[in-house]
Amino acid sequence: MNENATSNMNARIRVATKRDRDDIRDVHLQAFPAAEAEQIADLSVRLLTEASDPQTLNLIAVCHGKVAGHVAFSPVFSNIDKQWTGYILAPLAVRPEYHKAGIGSQLVENGMERLSEQGVNMLFVYGDPKFYQRFGFSAEAAAGFLPPYALQYPFGWQAIVLHAAPTEGHTVQLSCVASLRDPGLW
Ligand SMILES: CC(C)(COP(=O)(O)OP(=O)(O)OC[C@H]1O[C@@H](n2cnc3c(N)ncnc32)[C@H](O)[C@@H]1OP(=O)(O)O)[C@@H](O)C(=O)NCCC(=O)NCCS
């Protein structure tokens, strides 16, 4: 698949359901290195049934009838402003045989569009800046928002503003949904 992949494969992006559970788990098992694959696969399954308010969004990319990728967006909460709405993108994975065909980007962009339409103020991510900067994520936007747990790789903490809200002068402590309440994930 990699050899034939052009820069953009048209995957169908849709909201995942409980019936996609095993496919989603398998995407993460295949995509992540063995040392972390089980942990992230388990996380992806927990997020699929996360009972959060606002809702956790799970998207899958379907190519030729096969689940090729998955991303989850779960809400994060500010200790200061209850009106402010934030989400975090995690985890994201695409089956290795579908890499570099634009599917990861489609999942991220589709989720950003949906969250923006909902009026979400900010989207966070904890990942490789080289990948996420192409979507507009930056460390600058995340400065002033403390992640729920101490980070092993602080340079990976980034955000994008979808709808600006006044936060000047405040340091915001974020909390997260139950599935992400594990210091080992951060
Ligand atoms: C990261 C991942 C989801 C990208 O999926 P994808 O469908 O290949 O992504 P796209 O085709 O939309 O984009 C591919 C581009 O991202 C780049 N890229 C992928 N992973 C990257 C990384 N960790 N750091 C920097 N760039 C990365 C590729 O080199 C490629 O660049 P190009 O467009 O200049 O050629 C996929 O590589 C994956 O599942 N990786 C393992 C799981 C993982 O690491 N997830 C967390 C992401 S931080």
The ligand as an ORCA input file, in Angstrom:
! r2SCAN-3c Opt
* xyz 0 1
  C       1.470      9.876     12.949
  C       0.523      9.120     12.022
  C      -0.869      9.046     12.641
  C       0.457      9.863     10.697
  O      -0.482      9.195      9.882
  P      -0.423      9.320      8.287
  O      -1.716      8.861      7.760
  O       0.798      8.678      7.780
  O      -0.298     10.906      8.167
  P      -0.378     11.779      6.833
  O      -0.235     10.916      5.631
  O      -1.548     12.650      6.916
  O       0.898     12.674      7.018
  C       2.102     12.057      6.856
  C       3.173     13.077      7.088
  O       3.407     13.149      8.479
  C       4.763     12.873      8.721
  N       4.882     12.236     10.019
  C       4.309     11.117     10.444
  N       4.681     10.882     11.707
  C       5.474     11.889     12.081
  C       6.177     12.203     13.238
  N       6.111     11.460     14.344
  N       6.911     13.334     13.238
  C       6.969     14.119     12.161
  N       6.342     13.863     11.020
  C       5.609     12.763     10.983
  C       5.196     12.015      7.583
  O       6.579     12.069      7.394
  C       4.459     12.678      6.426
  O       5.120     13.854      6.032
  P       4.965     14.431      4.542
  O       3.522     14.772      4.356
  O       5.832     15.648      4.562
  O       5.435     13.343      3.662
  C       1.053      7.700     11.726
  O       2.391      7.806     11.303
  C       0.977      6.743     12.911
  O      -0.028      6.080     13.118
  N       2.082      6.659     13.670
  C       2.152      5.764     14.814
  C       1.272      6.242     15.908
  C       1.709      7.598     16.422
  O       2.883      7.898     16.547
  N       0.697      8.416     16.782
  C       0.932      9.679     17.427
  C       1.240     10.779     16.522
  S       2.275     12.034     17.350
*
